[in-house]
Amino acid sequence: MKIAVDAYGGDNAPLEIIKGCKLAFDQLGANIVLTGKKDEITHIMQKQGIPSDTFEIVDAPDVLTMDDEPTSILKSKKDSSMGVAFRLVKDGVCDAAVSAGNSGAVLVGATMIIKRIHGIKRAALGFVFPTETGPLMLTDMGANAVCKPEYLEQFALMACEYMKHMHNIKNPLVGLLNNGTESHKGTQLQQDTYKLLLNSDMNFKGNVEARDIALGGCDVIVTDGFTGNIALKTFEGVSKMMSNGIKNIFKKNIITKIGAVLVLKQLNAFKSKYDYKEYGGAPLLGISKPVIKAHGSSDARAIKNAIRQAMAYHESQMINIIGDKLAQNNS
């Protein structure tokens, strides 16, 4: 199995990407192909003491920035590190791709270069959140700002299959993100999606509110990408605020510092449970080969875990499982 990693995607590229790949090589035995400016990557590897034969490097002279138009991956920057990584997957040289770069370009590139699973109308980003009751997948979280009800129905179907086979949840409970639990709530999109999910063979709970993302009670929450992205960023902001607040409490005086030492193990376990870096990234559900979108601010540990996720996604045969489920529903 080979994983193509975009060395120049994200805020901390290329150094943290390269360091994350080294962690994945050492800890996971990952076979990685780095795409990007070959001379710069080689120089960084030398400075980091990484042997030259640790990774294969495929030269890609262009860099896609967060300010670039997503479609530039197909035109002016088709030879970017992201574009080259996706073509390696399309051509069968690599089995999966990981990028922390421009989200819009990831969606356009994966859709137009690698292509969607037959019958899937739109690909969706699905992120697994830790909650009080267990893992929960929120989808879509930013790939599709404007959606139709049938898109959301497919997002829910793909997320259910992911949670079944990647998290061993036998019959995932699905919720529709809304501004109230009553069936008549929301815009026309939510009302029409509610009817589709109610009449599907999924285990549909009904409407859920944003607080249910953290509190749990569902295994899958489905929404449009605009709403999902706002929910994700809100969740991240509150988590960071809480983390900083706890740190400040324990730093207040000598007594609180002693208290911190006494509960250090429990604090670290709590932090690890709610740290996005442990999850690595978001699978782009609906693409015909595994693509993992890592967080833009990913450090080496987050990149390592995104690679771990890409390896597990490939080994799970999720692409075939989703395709078979869709064919079954359409027959």
N, C-alpha and C positions, 0 to 999 in steps of 0.2 A: 504494500500500500504506500503510495506517495501523496504527500500533502503539499499543494502549492500555497506558499505564503507570500502575500504582498508586503514586501519589506518597507515600502514607503507610504503605507496607509496609516493614518492616525496622528495624534498630536505628538507622540513620543517616538516617531519613526526617524531614522531606521534603527537607532541604538537599542531601544527596548524591544523592538520586534526581533532583532538578532539575538538578544539575550534570552528572550522567551523561547525562541527556537532551540537554543542551546539547552535550556531546561527541559524542553520536550524531548530532545535527543537523549539526554542523560537519564531522565526519569521515566520516559515512556517508550524509548526506543524508536522514536518517530523518524521516518524517512522523509526528509523535507527538501523541497525545491524552493529556493528563495528567488523572487523576481525583483529586479531593480537595477540600479546603477552598479554594475559588476565591480568596477575598480574601487568605488567607495565602500561597498560591502566587504570586499576583500581586505581593505585597509582597516576597517573597524574590527573585523575578525582578528586580524593580527594584533591590534592594540588590546583586545580582550583576551588574547591568548587562546583563541579558538583555532584548532588545526584546520588547514585549508580543505581537507577532505571530509569535514563534518557534514557539509551541505553541498548540494549541487546548486550552482548559481546560474540563472538565465538572465542575460542582460536585457534591461528595459530602460531606455534612455529618458522617457518622459515620466513626470510625476503628476498625478491628479490631486488637486488641492480641494479643500472644502468649499472654495469659492467657484470652482469650475462647474459649468453646466453638466448635469448628469449624462447627457447625450454625447459629450466630448469623448467618452470612452469608446465610442463607435467611429469618431471622425478625427478631430485634431489630435487627440491623445490616445489613439488606439494602441500605441506602443508604450503605454504607461505600465507601471508595475502591476496594477490591477488588471488591465486589459490582457497583458501577457499571461498572468496567472489563470484567468478565466479561459483563455484559448488552450492552455496546457490541459485543463480539465476537459474542455470540449473535444480535444483531439485524442483523449485517452492516455496522454502521457502521465497525468496525475489523476488521482481518484476523488479529490475534494479540494476546495479552496477556502482560505481564511484571509479576511481583510478587515482592518480597522478603519478603512478610509471612508470617503464620501458615501453616505447611505443611499442617496439617489443614484449615484453611479453604480453602486453594488447591485441595486435592483435592475437598472437598465442593462448593465453588462451581463448579469446572470440570465436575465430574461431573453436578451437578444443574441447572446453568444452561446451560452450553454443550453438555453431553451427550457420551457416549462414542461412538466409532465403532461402527456396528452389528456385533454379534457379539463385541465385546470385553467380557469379564466384569469386569475391574477395570483402572483406569488405574494406571500405575506411573511413578515418578520414575527417570529414567536419567541418571547422571552420567558424563561422559567423563573418565577419568583419564589423565594422562601416565605412561607406564611405560618401562622400559628398551628395550622392543621396539616401542613405538608406542602410539597411543591405544587405550584399553580402556573399554568402557561397563559400569558396574556398575548393575544394576537388580534389584529395587526397592531404593531407599535410604531409605525411610521412609513411603511412602504407605499401605502395607498391612502392618500388624504381624502379622496372622493371615492365612495363605494356604492355598490348596488346590493340589495338584500341577498342575491344569489352568491355574491362574493363572500359575504360574511358567513353564509351557510357552508361554503367550501372551506373557509378558514377554520371554522369549528370542527369540521370533519377531519381536516389534516392535523389539527392540534390534538384531537381525541386519539388518533392513531399514534401520534408521537408520545403522548402520555401513557398509552397502553404499553407500547413496546420499549420505550426508553426509561420509563419510571415505574413499570409494572403495576399500573393502576387498571384493574380489570374492566371497569365500566365507568369511565370518566364522567363526572357531573359537570354539565355545561351551564354557564350563566351568560346573559347578555348585558353588557355594561349600559346602564341607563341612569336617569335622574330620579328614579323611584322604582319600587318593586311592582307596582300595579301594571297590568298587561296593556293598559291604554297609554302609558307614559311614553315620552320621547317624541322625536320627529317621525316623519313618515318612514324613514329608513329603519328606525328601531321597531316601529309597529309592524312593518311588513316582514322584517327579519324574525320577529317574535313568532309570527304565524308559520314561517318556514321551519323554524327550529322545533316548534310545537308538533308539527306534522312529520318530522323526520324520525329516524330510528335512534337518534342520539338521546342520551339521558339528560334531558333538558330541565333545568331547575326553574327557569324563568328569568326575569330581570334581576340584576344585582346592582348595588351602588358601589361607588369608588372605594369606600372603606373596606369592602369585602376583598379587595386585592391583598391587603395586609392581614386581615382577620381570617381569611380562608373560608372554607365552607363549599368551595368549588374546586374542581381540578383544571378547568378551562374557563377563561373569560374571553368572550369575543367582542370586538368593536372595530370601528373604522380606524385607519392609521392616524388621522388627525387627533382624535380623542385619545387613542392609545398612547401616542407619543407624549401628550400632555400628562396623562396619568403616570407614565414611566418617569418623566422628569420630576414630577411632584413627589413620587415615591422616593426617588434618589435624593432630592433636596431635604425631605423630612428625615430620612435615614442619616444623612450627613449632619444635620442640625442636632439630632439626638446623640450621635456619636461624639460630636464636639462638646455638647452639654455635659455628658457623662465624664469626659476627660477633664473638663474644667472643675467639676465637683470634686474629683479625686485629687486635683492639684492644689486645692484651696489652702490646706495647712498640713502640718505634720500628722495630725490624727487621720485626716482623709487619705493621706499618702500611705499610711500604715494599712488602712482599710483596703486600699487598692491592691496592695501586695497580698493581702489575705484572700481576696476574691479574684486574683489575676487569672487563674485558670478558667473560671466561669466567664469572666469578661471576654477572654480570648475566644472561647467557644461561641459566645453570643455574637461577637463581631464576625467570626468566620461564617456563621449561619446566614447572616444578612449581608455579606460582602459579595457584590456582583462579580468581583474578580475570581471568586471560586467557581462561578458558573461559566465564565469564559466569554460567551457571546450568544447571539440569537441565530438559530437556524433559519434560512430562507426557505420556508415551506412552499412546496409546489414546483421547485426547480428539479430538473431531471438528474442532477448529480448534487452531492452535498456541498452547500455553500454556507459558511458561518460568518456572520457579521459581528466582529468584536467591537467593544465599546471604543469610541474615538480616543478616550484618555487611557486606554489600556497600558499597563506596565508589563514587565516581563512575565510575572506570574499569571496575569490575565491572558496573555497571548499563549502561554503554555497550556492553560486550561481550554482555550478556544481550539487549539490543535487536538487536545484530548477529546473534545466534543466532536470535532470533525472525524476523527478516527472511529469513535463509537457510532456516529451517524452512518458512516459508510458500512461498518460491520453489521449493523442492525438490519440492513436491507430495507430501510424505511421508504426509499423511493418506490420500490416494487410494491410494498405494502399499501402505500397511499394510492398508487395506480390501480391496484386490484380492487381496493375498496370503492374507488370512484366508478370503476367499470361495473361493479356489482350493483351500486346504487342506480346507475343509468340503464341497467338491463331490464 
